[in-house]
Amino acid sequence: MIPIDIRPDKLAQEMLDYSRKLGQGMENLLNAQTIDTGVSPKHAVYSEDKLVLYRYDTPEGATAEPVPLLIVYALVNRPYMTDIQEDRSTIKGLLATGQDVYLIDWGYPDQADRAITLDDYINGYLDRCVDHILDAHGIEKINLLGICQGGAFGLMYTAMHQDKVKNLVTMVTPVDFKTPDNLLSAWVQNVDIDLAVDTMGNIPGELLNWTFLSLKPFSLTGQKYVNMVDLLDDPDKVKNFLRMEKWIFDSPDQAGETFRQFIKDFYQRNGFINGGVMLGGQAVDLKRITCPVLNIYAMQDHLVPPDASKALKDLTESQDYTELAFPGGHIGIYVSGKAQKEVTPAIGKWLNEHSV
Amino acid sequence: MAEEGFFDDSWLDLQRKYWETWSQMSRQAMGLEGDEGKLTNPWESAVDNWWKALSPAVSDSSRTFMDKLMEQGKVFFRFGEAFATGARDDAYASDGMAFWTQALEDIRQRFSGSLDGGDNVMQQIMSFWEMPLDNWQRMMSSMSPMPGDALRNMPHEHLNRVLSAPGLGYTREEQSQYQELIRAAIDYQQALQEYSGFYARLGVKSVERMGSYIQGVIDSGKSIDSARSLYDHWVMSCEAVYAEEVATPEYAKIHGHLVNAQMALKRRMAVMVDENLGALNMPSRSELRTLQDRLQETRRENKQLRHTLQALEKQVAALAATVPTTLPPTIKAAAPSAKAQVRKKAAAKTTRTD
């Protein structure tokens, strides 16, 4: 038996099939002129500089829970990932469980925003969004859901403003930034962050994209497009794929000073574990977190390994700490069909039980 | 329907004819028939022409997407074509493992510099491992006025001679700046060479890994019978080797050196651009940054003050709401002070005057 036995006629057939699918896909691509993202109805309730705070409309006939939920997304990539399409929407799922959902869109920083610091984000923008919601509802505490880097923001915020947070949910959030399987962390140890920020001002989104794609370069920049050809004859799948492509490459630049502190304090000094993180002259101490915490991580996460998230368990003073492990990856935890069935309802249930 | 709309039959016919001829040639190469020869795959040029005609009608995002589909399609088929039974005219074609072993040896020799040129198969394998490097070059191009590979083959010898000359006279400082710029450029080029060298070594390891996989196929008595399967396993082998190697401290150093060297080079360029802007009496980047810092500090203070003011206003309003509209009974019952009595009388007088 010849181990590589690709007959010319079979190879020719493969090539013809590939060509045919490209042709069929072309029609679907022409029909997919605009790629819509963010499907649930929402309206802006507060804005400041480039930030916009949105409130999602409560579905008709539903009654919203009295404690609103604020979603804090990462500065990297765009928050519409949480509401990317009709049947794959974390936000839609949360609305279905009765949550009154707010979301911060941080916008696209430009060079004028270079000097915005981590303190400005946490104790400035985020705190003012929380205050706005508290005032609007006439309440004293909200629920907070932080995603990825937004989860780290949520931890810092809760540690500094515990009096305003009733429950904290963290999703795929890095806490221990130096677990052995954290490639991003390993790569950044020898990078001179001061030099990079002093040189570039803001850190370009392209540089971040390159870094993320470098985690699996052959699969993410090559093989997935070959695989995609098989799906090209299905207009819906083409649109779904294009939505994800749009999101993956829709990477805002990072405000230089914030990037400097975040990478140095967390990726290089592992600040949640070793301490030493200061915001506005005050130390960030996770021991000040006393509210219930739901920590959700993805078991096949190549960006935030499970151990990086699970480290939170012993770092807070919360007497009500729950972990939820999702059998999937960093992105699948919002967009996979399984996540819609397992993760989102679990968050809603947990929040409803803890918001009484 | 789609075929009629977007594929004209002549293109598909051309491919069919090509493959018929190609199959014929392969049989000839295997000694089954007479003459043999080399053909150039028209699929790539045909697909390129087809796409050029249609792409203007497609949105930007879709165009980028289709570009990638076709680019990867080419990689995938070049790879399959190179390994197809009868495609090669050497004795190894009939034995995949022997062929793969030979391929591995060729790659080793190529990297050791003892094999010039190389055949088509080697190029397919090697070019695949340029993908991460290509990603870096593209990313750098998008962030720079210079092409990403502008410094890739910069000659060292002449530059080193330039750098060894001391700056003299009135333009000494300017010379010094150029020397620093060139030093930074050389350092970046070296970092880039380290980076690409690292990937070249991984290429050899991937071939070895693929060899192990093929050995497994032989042991199981099965065979790889499609270009797609071969391509997928090649990707898997490359990704597995890559994941192991980029987790090492050695790679972290190479990666750090590449990014730092690129930043240092850009920094030198920025310094020189700033100098020129200053000479033109225009605001420089460093001046703008100073202003940005000061402005952000002022805005931060303003926002904090406004926040504090609003909090105080709320407190005042809350206090005002708690102040009783009528005096407590104990105060009412108390005897009026002498001053109050005087005021009362005065008010009474006024009222009367009116």
Chai-1 contact restraints between the chains, C-beta under 6 A:
chainA,res_idxA,chainB,res_idxB,connection_type,confidence,min_distance_angstrom,max_distance_angstrom,comment,restraint_id
A,M1,B,G221,contact,1.0,0.0,6.0,A-B,restraint_1
A,M1,B,S223,contact,1.0,0.0,6.0,A-B,restraint_2
A,I2,B,G96,contact,1.0,0.0,6.0,A-B,restraint_3
A,I2,B,S223,contact,1.0,0.0,6.0,A-B,restraint_4
A,P3,B,G96,contact,1.0,0.0,6.0,A-B,restraint_5
A,P3,B,M97,contact,1.0,0.0,6.0,A-B,restraint_6
A,P3,B,I214,contact,1.0,0.0,6.0,A-B,restraint_7
A,P3,B,V217,contact,1.0,0.0,6.0,A-B,restraint_8
A,P3,B,I218,contact,1.0,0.0,6.0,A-B,restraint_9
A,P3,B,S223,contact,1.0,0.0,6.0,A-B,restraint_10
A,I4,B,F83,contact,1.0,0.0,6.0,A-B,restraint_11
A,I4,B,G96,contact,1.0,0.0,6.0,A-B,restraint_12
A,I4,B,I224,contact,1.0,0.0,6.0,A-B,restraint_13
A,D5,B,T85,contact,1.0,0.0,6.0,A-B,restraint_14
A,D5,B,S223,contact,1.0,0.0,6.0,A-B,restraint_15
A,D5,B,D225,contact,1.0,0.0,6.0,A-B,restraint_16
A,I6,B,G80,contact,1.0,0.0,6.0,A-B,restraint_17
A,I6,B,F83,contact,1.0,0.0,6.0,A-B,restraint_18
A,I6,B,A84,contact,1.0,0.0,6.0,A-B,restraint_19
A,I6,B,T85,contact,1.0,0.0,6.0,A-B,restraint_20
A,I6,B,A227,contact,1.0,0.0,6.0,A-B,restraint_21
A,R7,B,T85,contact,1.0,0.0,6.0,A-B,restraint_22
A,P8,B,W22,contact,1.0,0.0,6.0,A-B,restraint_23
A,P8,B,S23,contact,1.0,0.0,6.0,A-B,restraint_24
A,P8,B,S26,contact,1.0,0.0,6.0,A-B,restraint_25
A,P8,B,A84,contact,1.0,0.0,6.0,A-B,restraint_26
A,D9,B,S23,contact,1.0,0.0,6.0,A-B,restraint_27
A,L11,B,G80,contact,1.0,0.0,6.0,A-B,restraint_28
A,L11,B,A84,contact,1.0,0.0,6.0,A-B,restraint_29
A,L11,B,A227,contact,1.0,0.0,6.0,A-B,restraint_30
A,A12,B,W19,contact,1.0,0.0,6.0,A-B,restraint_31
A,E14,B,A227,contact,1.0,0.0,6.0,A-B,restraint_32
A,M15,B,F77,contact,1.0,0.0,6.0,A-B,restraint_33
A,Y18,B,G73,contact,1.0,0.0,6.0,A-B,restraint_34
A,G23,B,A2,contact,1.0,0.0,6.0,A-B,restraint_35
A,G23,B,E3,contact,1.0,0.0,6.0,A-B,restraint_36
A,G23,B,F6,contact,1.0,0.0,6.0,A-B,restraint_37
A,G23,B,F7,contact,1.0,0.0,6.0,A-B,restraint_38
A,Q24,B,A2,contact,1.0,0.0,6.0,A-B,restraint_39
A,M26,B,F6,contact,1.0,0.0,6.0,A-B,restraint_40
A,E27,B,A2,contact,1.0,0.0,6.0,A-B,restraint_41
A,L29,B,V58,contact,1.0,0.0,6.0,A-B,restraint_42
A,L29,B,S62,contact,1.0,0.0,6.0,A-B,restraint_43
A,Q33,B,S59,contact,1.0,0.0,6.0,A-B,restraint_44
A,I35,B,S61,contact,1.0,0.0,6.0,A-B,restraint_45
A,R114,B,Q292,contact,1.0,0.0,6.0,A-B,restraint_46
A,A115,B,Q292,contact,1.0,0.0,6.0,A-B,restraint_47
A,A115,B,D293,contact,1.0,0.0,6.0,A-B,restraint_48
A,A115,B,Q296,contact,1.0,0.0,6.0,A-B,restraint_49
A,A186,B,A252,contact,1.0,0.0,6.0,A-B,restraint_50
A,W187,B,A252,contact,1.0,0.0,6.0,A-B,restraint_51
A,W187,B,H255,contact,1.0,0.0,6.0,A-B,restraint_52
A,Q189,B,A252,contact,1.0,0.0,6.0,A-B,restraint_53
A,N190,B,A252,contact,1.0,0.0,6.0,A-B,restraint_54
A,N190,B,K253,contact,1.0,0.0,6.0,A-B,restraint_55
A,N190,B,G256,contact,1.0,0.0,6.0,A-B,restraint_56
A,V191,B,G256,contact,1.0,0.0,6.0,A-B,restraint_57
A,V191,B,V259,contact,1.0,0.0,6.0,A-B,restraint_58
A,D192,B,N260,contact,1.0,0.0,6.0,A-B,restraint_59
A,L195,B,M263,contact,1.0,0.0,6.0,A-B,restraint_60
A,A196,B,M263,contact,1.0,0.0,6.0,A-B,restraint_61
A,T199,B,M263,contact,1.0,0.0,6.0,A-B,restraint_62
A,T199,B,K266,contact,1.0,0.0,6.0,A-B,restraint_63
A,T199,B,R267,contact,1.0,0.0,6.0,A-B,restraint_64
A,P204,B,M143,contact,1.0,0.0,6.0,A-B,restraint_65
A,E206,B,M139,contact,1.0,0.0,6.0,A-B,restraint_66
A,E206,B,S142,contact,1.0,0.0,6.0,A-B,restraint_67
A,E206,B,M143,contact,1.0,0.0,6.0,A-B,restraint_68
A,W210,B,N135,contact,1.0,0.0,6.0,A-B,restraint_69
A,W210,B,M139,contact,1.0,0.0,6.0,A-B,restraint_70
A,P217,B,M131,contact,1.0,0.0,6.0,A-B,restraint_71
A,P217,B,P132,contact,1.0,0.0,6.0,A-B,restraint_72
A,F218,B,V235,contact,1.0,0.0,6.0,A-B,restraint_73
A,F218,B,C238,contact,1.0,0.0,6.0,A-B,restraint_74
A,F218,B,E239,contact,1.0,0.0,6.0,A-B,restraint_75
A,S219,B,E239,contact,1.0,0.0,6.0,A-B,restraint_76
A,G222,B,Q72,contact,1.0,0.0,6.0,A-B,restraint_77
A,Q223,B,V235,contact,1.0,0.0,6.0,A-B,restraint_78
A,Y225,B,K68,contact,1.0,0.0,6.0,A-B,restraint_79
A,Y225,B,L69,contact,1.0,0.0,6.0,A-B,restraint_80
A,Y225,B,Q72,contact,1.0,0.0,6.0,A-B,restraint_81
A,V226,B,Q72,contact,1.0,0.0,6.0,A-B,restraint_82
A,V226,B,F76,contact,1.0,0.0,6.0,A-B,restraint_83
A,E245,B,F65,contact,1.0,0.0,6.0,A-B,restraint_84
A,K246,B,S61,contact,1.0,0.0,6.0,A-B,restraint_85
